[in-house]
Amino acid sequence: MTGAASGADRNPVDWIAVDWGTSAVRAWVMAADGTVIAARHGDRGMGGLSRDGFEPALLDLVGDALPAHGTVPVICCGMLGSRQGWAEAPYAAVPCAPPGIERATRVATLDRRLDVHILPGIRQDRPADVMRGEETQIAGYLAGDPGFDGVLCLPGTHTKWAHISAGEVVSFRTFMTGEIFALLSQSSVLRHGLDLDGWDDAAFETAVGDAMSRPAGFAAELFSLRAAGLLHDLPGPAATARLSGLLIGLELAGARPHWLGQDVRVIGSGRIAQAYRSALAAQGAPVKLVEGDDMVLKGLAAARAAFAGGTP
Amino acid sequence: MTGAASGADRNPVDWIAVDWGTSAVRAWVMAADGTVIAARHGDRGMGGLSRDGFEPALLDLVGDALPAHGTVPVICCGMLGSRQGWAEAPYAAVPCAPPGIERATRVATLDRRLDVHILPGIRQDRPADVMRGEETQIAGYLAGDPGFDGVLCLPGTHTKWAHISAGEVVSFRTFMTGEIFALLSQSSVLRHGLDLDGWDDAAFETAVGDAMSRPAGFAAELFSLRAAGLLHDLPGPAATARLSGLLIGLELAGARPHWLGQDVRVIGSGRIAQAYRSALAAQGAPVKLVEGDDMVLKGLAAARAAFAGGTP
């Protein structure tokens, strides 16, 4: 657990925002005026917790910030709302607006200072798809751009493409691109030839193009990365960028119906978000990169505002 | 190490065949008449051995079968011939016949009863590709069918497609299908919904067709497997077969130039070889399944026969 606190004595705690994923948890202790009193993160993700482990883990994370008396709303999103999580928050079904506080599942706690609400994820029956957490990032984006009509791309372990219109998620699709990259780069024969801290823009661009024009060659192009290392001394940075480009190119080819002719926002940060942006731009798609680090907090804040009966 | 021996006293050892891969090693103690005196396998693959660890590992495996006097030829193929192996056996380049004993690398040993020869693998410069071990399986197949003109498919961790004509490997391509299946089924989020002992023919066939017609959808179809488990209770055997079908379908789409209009032999055994055979047959490809367990031994025996100046 790490964190930073400021002004806790002067600015009373109004609510707590929590993004609880499979492998990590983030929490923000918030003042009524929107100030972040403290930001915390921990590694006790949903995947390692039994049902009765969530409350102690939450208290470990933010218990020191709770007032001695009174009740603090705790508004949560993410995998803690899954069947194996703290309490199931049943999915909303597309088409729907990102589910707000009125659809949240309320959780009973032993510590009466906590008033925990878990926001639901979103489901889509055909093609079968689910999200938990990204709907709150989408809510955060829409809080700042309520009239947006287009496509949101949220790169990550499981990259989401969501078609947004009239404030609703009309449809969406998840690609396992990030998880496949992690497995191939850390655990496959390809790991020998990569330099995960390196990068090569030209190799990335070429690979995106190769995968988009011949997506079926994916598994053979992967092995060629290994062979090119053995036969032609392909440098590690170029191999890393090419692996990323093959995966993102394959995804862009599959996601073409989602982004073609659409206004696209890539919500994210760091190298991976830049890679999606540049790959889409190279295809002539009108695309903007939106800093994603605080998008989930904006979405939780929108839910808090509705809960309070106020406005964001 | 496990093994079986018979008749060692009556039938003198003529030579030893060794297939030394990254993670395992197999050895056969052979009589001059082709009888297998003993078959051994061990788990000390090339990946876990330093250069001077190979001779002791070989002696652990077959030392008891060596005669007290005299020298025994040991003919080897596989990853022990790589740069990180026992001794590098430089690749032959396509187009070429599977390299025989005359191209083998001879290794000096401390134990003078051993006369070790390592057969080279095959390389292809463009597209970059390599094989080590499969060329000896190909030699084994050609020993029994020297006039074969068509395509050999060798399913495995890294599935090979080799175009054979006039006794030569004209070109080949490797697909990382088996390794991707292993990573996804054991280490990805999909593992929760699979039953690796189960199978479902109809789910496999549908998935092959889906991937062949829409290869770019691969990473999204994968996540749909997870979502269909959560939303629609997709049974584990169907999920396993569909995962396999998506991967093999993607490969067949990418390998189409290799098998379309060709006479295809799938060399292998078990469920995976059956899956390739049935997927190819469903595409109307003329395909036969060839039992693959002893193909590498047949290839090593062909090299031994040439070494002895005899005929297979």
Boltz contact constraints between the chains, C-beta under 6 A:
constraints:
  - contact:
      token1: [A, 123]
      token2: [B, 231]
      max_distance: 6.0
  - contact:
      token1: [A, 127]
      token2: [B, 224]
      max_distance: 6.0
  - contact:
      token1: [A, 128]
      token2: [B, 224]
      max_distance: 6.0
  - contact:
      token1: [A, 128]
      token2: [B, 227]
      max_distance: 6.0
  - contact:
      token1: [A, 128]
      token2: [B, 228]
      max_distance: 6.0
  - contact:
      token1: [A, 128]
      token2: [B, 231]
      max_distance: 6.0
  - contact:
      token1: [A, 129]
      token2: [B, 227]
      max_distance: 6.0
  - contact:
      token1: [A, 130]
      token2: [B, 227]
      max_distance: 6.0
  - contact:
      token1: [A, 130]
      token2: [B, 230]
      max_distance: 6.0
  - contact:
      token1: [A, 173]
      token2: [B, 220]
      max_distance: 6.0
  - contact:
      token1: [A, 174]
      token2: [B, 223]
      max_distance: 6.0
  - contact:
      token1: [A, 175]
      token2: [B, 219]
      max_distance: 6.0
  - contact:
      token1: [A, 175]
      token2: [B, 220]
      max_distance: 6.0
  - contact:
      token1: [A, 176]
      token2: [B, 219]
      max_distance: 6.0
  - contact:
      token1: [A, 176]
      token2: [B, 222]
      max_distance: 6.0
  - contact:
      token1: [A, 176]
      token2: [B, 223]
      max_distance: 6.0
  - contact:
      token1: [A, 177]
      token2: [B, 219]
      max_distance: 6.0
  - contact:
      token1: [A, 179]
      token2: [B, 188]
      max_distance: 6.0
  - contact:
      token1: [A, 183]
      token2: [B, 183]
      max_distance: 6.0
  - contact:
      token1: [A, 183]
      token2: [B, 187]
      max_distance: 6.0
  - contact:
      token1: [A, 187]
      token2: [B, 183]
      max_distance: 6.0
  - contact:
      token1: [A, 188]
      token2: [B, 179]
      max_distance: 6.0
  - contact:
      token1: [A, 215]
      token2: [B, 215]
      max_distance: 6.0
  - contact:
      token1: [A, 215]
      token2: [B, 216]
      max_distance: 6.0
  - contact:
      token1: [A, 216]
      token2: [B, 215]
      max_distance: 6.0
  - contact:
      token1: [A, 216]
      token2: [B, 253]
      max_distance: 6.0
  - contact:
      token1: [A, 216]
      token2: [B, 254]
      max_distance: 6.0
  - contact:
      token1: [A, 217]
      token2: [B, 254]
      max_distance: 6.0
  - contact:
      token1: [A, 219]
      token2: [B, 175]
      max_distance: 6.0
  - contact:
      token1: [A, 219]
      token2: [B, 176]
      max_distance: 6.0
  - contact:
      token1: [A, 219]
      token2: [B, 177]
      max_distance: 6.0
  - contact:
      token1: [A, 219]
      token2: [B, 251]
      max_distance: 6.0
  - contact:
      token1: [A, 220]
      token2: [B, 173]
      max_distance: 6.0
  - contact:
      token1: [A, 220]
      token2: [B, 175]
      max_distance: 6.0
  - contact:
      token1: [A, 220]
      token2: [B, 254]
      max_distance: 6.0
  - contact:
      token1: [A, 222]
      token2: [B, 176]
      max_distance: 6.0
  - contact:
      token1: [A, 223]
      token2: [B, 174]
      max_distance: 6.0
  - contact:
      token1: [A, 223]
      token2: [B, 176]
      max_distance: 6.0
  - contact:
      token1: [A, 224]
      token2: [B, 127]
      max_distance: 6.0
  - contact:
      token1: [A, 224]
      token2: [B, 128]
      max_distance: 6.0
  - contact:
      token1: [A, 227]
      token2: [B, 128]
      max_distance: 6.0
  - contact:
      token1: [A, 227]
      token2: [B, 129]
      max_distance: 6.0
  - contact:
      token1: [A, 227]
      token2: [B, 130]
      max_distance: 6.0
  - contact:
      token1: [A, 228]
      token2: [B, 128]
      max_distance: 6.0
  - contact:
      token1: [A, 230]
      token2: [B, 130]
      max_distance: 6.0
  - contact:
      token1: [A, 231]
      token2: [B, 123]
      max_distance: 6.0
  - contact:
      token1: [A, 231]
      token2: [B, 128]
      max_distance: 6.0
  - contact:
      token1: [A, 251]
      token2: [B, 219]
      max_distance: 6.0
  - contact:
      token1: [A, 253]
      token2: [B, 216]
      max_distance: 6.0
  - contact:
      token1: [A, 254]
      token2: [B, 216]
      max_distance: 6.0
  - contact:
      token1: [A, 254]
      token2: [B, 217]
      max_distance: 6.0
  - contact:
      token1: [A, 254]
      token2: [B, 220]
      max_distance: 6.0
